[in-house]
C-alpha cells in the first residue's frame, strides 16, 4: 500500500472538471485507489464518491493505492493535484 498526502491548492478544489480529470487519471491504473479527506475514504475511480467528499481549495487529502502499479498511481495523482488539475 502506498499513501501520500497532498494539499489541494486550486481555488475550486476537486469539483466537476478537476474531479473528472482526477478520475480519468485514476482509471489509467490497475491498482485500487482511494481518496481520503479527514476520516472519509472513497474510491478514486468514482465521480460521485470523489464529489461527495466536498474537497475545497486549501484542503489536505490523502491518496492511497494498493496493487501492482500503486507507486506510479499515487505519484501521478499527486502531481495532477499539485499542477492545479492541468490535465
C-alpha positions in Angstrom: 0.0 0.0 0.0 1.3 3.4 -1.0 0.0 6.6 0.7 0.8 10.3 0.2 -0.8 13.4 1.5 -1.2 16.5 -0.8 -2.7 20.0 -0.5 -5.4 20.9 -3.0 -4.2 24.4 -3.9 -6.6 25.4 -6.7 -9.5 27.6 -5.6 -12.4 25.4 -6.7 -11.0 22.2 -5.2 -12.0 18.8 -6.5 -15.3 19.7 -8.2 -16.8 19.0 -11.6 -14.0 19.4 -14.2 -11.0 18.8 -11.9 -12.7 15.8 -10.4 -13.2 14.4 -13.9 -9.5 14.8 -14.7 -8.6 13.1 -11.4 -10.9 10.1 -12.1 -9.7 9.7 -15.7 -6.1 9.6 -14.4 -7.0 7.1 -11.6 -8.7 4.8 -14.2 -5.4 4.6 -16.1 -4.0 2.3 -13.4 -4.9 -1.3 -12.4 -4.4 -0.7 -8.6 -7.3 0.0 -6.3 -7.1 3.7 -5.5 -8.8 5.8 -2.8 -9.0 9.4 -1.7 -9.3 10.3 1.9 -10.4 13.5 3.5 -10.4 13.6 7.3 -11.9 10.2 8.2 -13.9 9.6 5.0 -12.4 7.3 2.2 -13.9 6.9 -1.2 -13.0 5.1 -4.4 -10.8 7.5 -6.5 -12.3 6.0 -9.7 -15.9 7.0 -8.8 -17.0 10.5 -9.7 -19.9 10.5 -7.2 -17.6 9.2 -4.5 -14.9 11.9 -5.1 -17.5 14.7 -5.4 -19.2 13.5 -2.2 -16.1 14.4 -0.2 -16.7 18.1 -0.9 -12.9 18.8 -1.3 -12.3 22.6 -1.5 -9.2 24.5 -2.2 -6.8 24.6 0.8 -7.8 21.0 1.9 -5.3 18.3 2.6 -6.2 14.9 1.1 -4.6 11.5 1.2 -4.2 9.4 -1.9 -3.9 5.7 -1.3 -3.3 2.8 -3.7 -2.9 -0.9 -3.5 -1.8 -3.0 -6.4 0.9 -3.7 -9.0 1.3 -0.1 -10.1 0.5 1.6 -6.7 3.6 3.8 -6.5 3.2 5.1 -10.0 -0.6 5.7 -9.5 -0.2 7.7 -6.3 2.7 9.8 -7.7 0.8 10.5 -10.9 -2.3 11.7 -9.0 -0.3 13.8 -6.5 1.4 15.5 -9.5 -2.0 16.2 -11.0 -3.3 17.7 -7.8 -0.1 19.9 -7.5 -0.5 21.0 -11.1 -3.9 22.5 -10.3 -5.5 19.8 -12.5 -3.9 20.9 -15.7 -4.6 17.6 -17.4 
